[in-house]
Amino acid sequence: MLREYNCPDYVDRAWLQGFARQSRSLAAAVIGDGALDAWWFCDMRRSELSLETPFPTWPVVSERYGCGAAANVAVQLRTLGVGRVCLLSVIGRDWRADLLESLLTAEGISTEALIRTPERQTPAYLKPVLEGYPDAPATEVSRLDFLSAVPLADDLEAEMLTRIRRLAAEVDFIIVSDQYLQGCLTPALRAEISAIGRGGALPVVVDSRHHLGAYSHVFATPNRHEAREVSGCFDLHEAGRELARRLSHDLAVTCGGEGALAVMGGEVHHLHPPRLDRIVDTVGAGDCFSAALAASWAVGRKNGQVPAGLRDVAFATAVATVSTRQRGTGRIRLHEVEAVLFGET
């Protein structure tokens, strides 16, 4: 039987205040594919026909950069008040790596576990935005993506394994952001992360776009498309139960504007999101969901709650929903979540 709830059923003002106090003492490791997000704003009033090609130019007049993928998860943890956040990733020795590391440092995120190597490209999402005409909306066109096209080298995999084990002994929880086909996570590293989850010493939350089936004993946060693809079930309730069976763990399926399905102890619970007047951009909402769920779960464990609970999924749903009110990856603060949950916006 499907059980239905609203986020305020589990997240009230007193809990938010307690989370704000206790999150400061937490230490987190974010493991996976850190990326640079870039927006290049093109004033199309200045465009002219290229003499070398039969196409108009895109005159870039301003640019903005941010943290993406695993790096965005780390930023969101810091914004929610987590005291110490460390990012473990493999990046290149290029201009994107320099920018990404400077952005992380500015956010108070530890970069001591970052591995930089000329063998890899630093992942980046470069997004041209065409604008300039008052009567036409700004339009984001096809992205330019920087990706590594080869598997992680054996020596880098060994170094990642060493650092994962070290971090697991130092932090209160782990979030894995496994986003790319040829990213910095390998079958051996996924097996190690699953072993940490099986041990039960700390919460492990995994967001994996292509490799979810390679994990076990971790709290997964697939979206509905990923849940259907991996499980082979179109019905989301069946998909969630099948994934929970395969992973040997509870999980949450994110459902966009419809909130999230929490599969816990074989039961399916629907967490409805808070109402918004409009949705601006869903980019980064999954990162916000994973960050909020893991941090809430870690706070709960300090208070004697061993498995993740519906409150953790409700809080994650609220944070992810609030993130859709703004363009691009967001920094969602607790006072914004409180305002939306209790109708103060």
C-alpha positions in Angstrom: 0.0 0.0 0.0 1.3 3.5 -0.9 1.6 5.8 2.0 1.5 9.6 1.2 3.0 12.5 3.2 3.9 16.1 2.9 7.3 17.4 3.8 6.1 19.4 6.9 4.7 16.2 8.3 8.3 15.3 9.2 10.3 18.5 9.0 9.2 21.2 11.4 10.9 24.4 12.7 12.3 22.8 15.8 14.0 20.0 13.7 15.5 22.5 11.3 17.0 24.5 14.2 18.4 21.3 15.7 19.9 20.3 12.3 21.5 23.7 12.0 23.2 23.3 15.3 24.3 19.7 14.9 25.4 19.8 11.2 28.4 22.1 12.2 30.1 19.1 13.9 29.8 16.8 10.9 32.6 15.8 8.5 31.8 14.6 5.0 33.6 13.1 2.1 32.2 13.6 -1.4 33.7 11.0 -3.8 33.4 11.1 -7.6 33.3 13.2 -10.7 33.9 16.9 -9.8 33.2 19.2 -12.7 33.4 22.9 -13.6 30.1 24.5 -14.7 30.5 27.5 -17.1 28.0 29.9 -18.6 29.2 32.0 -21.5 26.8 34.9 -22.2 26.7 36.0 -25.8 25.3 39.3 -26.9 23.8 38.4 -30.2 23.3 42.1 -31.2 27.1 42.0 -31.7 27.0 38.9 -33.9 28.3 39.0 -37.4 28.7 36.4 -40.2 32.1 34.6 -39.8 34.3 35.0 -42.8 35.8 31.6 -42.3 32.5 29.7 -41.9 28.9 30.3 -43.1 27.7 30.8 -39.5 27.1 33.8 -37.3 29.5 34.3 -34.4 28.5 34.0 -30.7 30.2 37.1 -29.1 30.9 36.3 -25.5 30.6 39.4 -23.4 30.5 37.9 -19.9 31.1 34.6 -18.2 30.2 32.8 -14.9 31.7 29.7 -13.3 30.6 27.3 -10.6 31.0 23.9 -9.2 29.3 21.0 -10.9 28.5 17.3 -10.3 30.4 16.0 -7.2 31.8 19.5 -6.6 28.3 20.9 -6.5 27.3 18.3 -3.9 30.2 19.5 -1.8 29.1 23.1 -2.1 25.6 22.3 -1.1 26.8 20.4 2.0 28.8 23.5 3.1 25.7 25.7 2.4 23.6 23.5 4.6 26.1 24.0 7.4 28.2 20.8 7.4 31.4 21.8 9.2 34.0 19.9 7.2 33.7 18.7 3.6 36.4 17.0 1.6 36.2 16.3 -2.2 38.0 13.2 -3.6 38.2 13.3 -7.4 40.6 13.0 -10.2 41.0 16.1 -12.4 43.5 17.3 -14.9 46.3 19.9 -15.0 44.5 22.4 -17.1 42.8 25.8 -16.8 39.5 24.1 -15.7 41.2 22.4 -12.8 42.7 25.7 -11.7 39.3 27.4 -11.8 37.6 24.5 -10.0 40.1 24.2 -7.2 39.9 28.0 -6.6 36.1 27.8 -6.4 36.2 24.9 -4.0 38.7 26.7 -1.8 36.5 29.8 -1.8 33.6 27.7 -0.5 35.7 26.3 2.3 35.9 22.8 0.8 39.0 20.8 1.4 41.0 20.0 -1.8 43.7 18.0 -0.1 42.3 14.7 -1.5 42.1 15.9 -5.1 44.3 14.0 -7.5 45.6 16.1 -10.4 47.2 14.4 -13.4 48.0 15.3 -17.0 46.5 12.0 -18.0 42.9 13.2 -17.4 40.8 16.1 -18.6 39.0 18.1 -15.9 35.3 17.6 -16.6 33.4 20.7 -17.5 30.0 21.7 -18.8 30.3 24.9 -20.9 26.9 26.4 -21.6 26.6 29.3 -24.2 23.6 31.5 -23.4 22.4 33.6 -26.4 20.8 36.9 -25.3 20.8 40.6 -26.1 17.4 41.3 -27.7 14.8 42.8 -25.2 11.8 40.9 -26.7 13.5 37.5 -26.9 14.3 35.4 -23.8 17.9 34.3 -23.1 18.4 30.9 -24.7 20.9 28.3 -23.5 22.0 26.3 -26.5 23.9 23.0 -26.9 26.6 22.4 -24.3 30.3 21.9 -24.9 31.4 19.1 -22.6 35.0 18.3 -21.5 35.3 14.6 -20.7 38.0 11.9 -20.4 37.5 9.3 -23.1 39.8 6.6 -21.5 39.4 4.5 -18.4 41.2 5.5 -15.2 44.8 4.3 -15.1 45.7 1.5 -12.7 48.0 3.7 -10.6 45.3 6.4 -10.2 42.8 3.7 -9.3 45.1 2.4 -6.6 45.6 6.0 -5.2 41.8 6.5 -5.2 41.4 3.3 -3.3 43.9 4.3 -0.6 42.2 7.7 -0.2 38.7 6.3 0.0 39.8 4.0 2.8 41.5 6.8 4.7 38.5 9.1 4.4 36.1 6.4 5.5 38.0 6.3 8.8 37.9 10.1 9.2 34.3 11.3 8.3 30.8 10.9 9.5 29.3 10.1 6.1 30.1 9.6 2.4 28.3 10.8 -0.7 29.2 9.3 -4.1 28.6 11.2 -7.3 29.2 8.7 -10.1 28.2 10.6 -13.3 30.3 9.6 -16.3 30.9 6.5 -18.4 34.7 7.1 -18.1 34.8 8.9 -14.8 37.1 8.5 -11.8 35.2 5.6 -10.3 35.9 2.0 -11.5 34.4 -1.4 -10.7 37.0 -2.0 -8.0 36.2 1.4 -6.4 32.5 0.8 -6.5 33.1 -2.6 -4.8 35.1 -0.8 -2.1 32.3 1.8 -1.5 29.7 -1.1 -1.4 31.9 -2.8 1.2 31.9 0.4 3.3 28.1 0.5 3.1 27.9 -3.2 4.0 30.0 -2.5 7.1 27.4 -0.1 8.4 29.8 2.2 10.2 28.6 5.3 8.4 26.0 6.4 6.0 26.8 6.0 2.3 24.6 7.8 -0.3 25.1 7.1 -4.0 23.9 9.0 -7.0 25.0 7.1 -10.2 23.8 7.9 -13.7 25.2 4.9 -15.5 26.5 2.4 -12.9 23.8 2.1 -10.2 23.7 -1.7 -10.7 27.3 -2.0 -9.7 26.6 -0.9 -6.1 25.1 -2.7 -3.1 24.3 -1.9 0.6 24.2 1.9 -0.1 21.3 4.4 -0.1 20.8 5.2 -3.7 19.0 8.3 -5.1 18.1 7.5 -8.7 15.7 9.6 -10.6 12.6 7.9 -12.1 14.2 7.4 -15.5 17.3 5.7 -14.0 15.1 3.6 -11.6 13.1 2.3 -14.6 16.1 1.6 -16.7 18.1 -0.3 -14.1 15.2 -2.2 -12.6 13.5 -3.1 -15.9 10.1 -2.0 -14.4 8.0 0.8 -15.7 5.8 1.1 -12.6 7.8 3.3 -10.2 6.6 1.4 -7.1 7.8 -1.9 -8.6 11.0 -0.3 -9.8 11.8 1.0 -6.4 11.1 -2.3 -4.7 13.2 -4.2 -7.3 16.1 -1.8 -6.9 15.9 -2.0 -3.1 16.0 -5.8 -3.4 19.1 -5.7 -5.7 20.9 -3.1 -3.6 20.0 -4.8 -0.3 19.2 -1.4 1.0 16.4 1.2 1.3 16.5 4.0 -1.3 14.6 7.0 -2.6 13.5 7.6 -6.2 13.3 11.3 -7.1 10.3 12.3 -9.2 10.9 15.9 -10.2 7.9 18.1 -9.4 6.1 15.2 -7.8 8.5 14.8 -5.0 10.1 11.5 -4.1 9.3 7.8 -3.4 11.0 6.4 -0.3 11.3 2.6 -0.4 11.9 1.5 3.2 11.5 -1.9 4.6 9.7 -3.0 1.5 7.0 -0.2 1.9 6.7 2.6 -0.6 6.1 6.1 0.7 5.3 9.2 -1.4 6.8 12.4 -0.1 5.0 15.3 -1.8 7.1 18.5 -2.4 6.2 21.9 -1.1 4.3 24.0 -3.5 6.1 26.5 -5.7 4.6 29.3 -7.9 7.0 28.3 -10.7 10.0 26.2 -11.5 12.9 28.0 -13.1 15.6 25.3 -13.6 16.0 21.7 -12.3 19.8 21.6 -12.9 21.5 20.5 -9.7 18.3 19.4 -7.9 19.6 15.9 -7.7 22.8 17.1 -6.1 20.8 19.0 -3.5 18.7 16.0 -2.8 21.7 13.7 -2.1 23.5 16.3 0.0 20.5 17.1 2.2 19.5 13.4 2.6 23.0 12.3 3.6 23.5 15.3 6.0 20.1 14.7 7.7 20.9 11.0 8.0 24.2 11.7 9.6 22.6 14.0 12.1 20.1 11.3 12.9 22.8 8.8 13.5 24.3 11.0 16.1 20.9 11.0 17.8 20.6 7.2 17.7 18.8 6.8 14.3 20.7 4.1 12.5 18.9 3.7 9.2 17.8 6.6 7.1 14.2 7.6 7.8 11.3 9.4 6.1 12.4 12.6 7.7 15.7 12.5 5.8 13.8 12.0 2.5 11.3 14.7 3.4 14.1 17.2 4.1 16.0 16.2 0.9 12.7 16.6 -1.1 12.2 20.1 0.3 15.8 21.2 -0.3 15.7 19.9 -3.9 12.4 21.6 -4.6 13.7 25.0 -3.3 16.7 24.6 -5.6 14.4 24.7 -8.7 13.5 28.3 -8.0 16.7 29.6 -9.4 18.8 29.2 -12.6 21.8 26.9 -12.5 23.3 24.9 -9.7 22.2 26.4 -6.4 23.2 27.1 -2.8 20.1 26.4 -0.8 20.1 27.7 2.8 18.0 26.5 5.6 16.1 29.8 6.0 15.0 29.4 2.3 13.8 25.9 3.0 11.9 27.0 6.1 10.2 29.9 4.2 9.0 27.6 1.5 7.9 24.8 3.8 5.8 27.1 6.0 4.4 29.4 3.3 6.5 32.5 4.0 7.4 33.3 0.4 
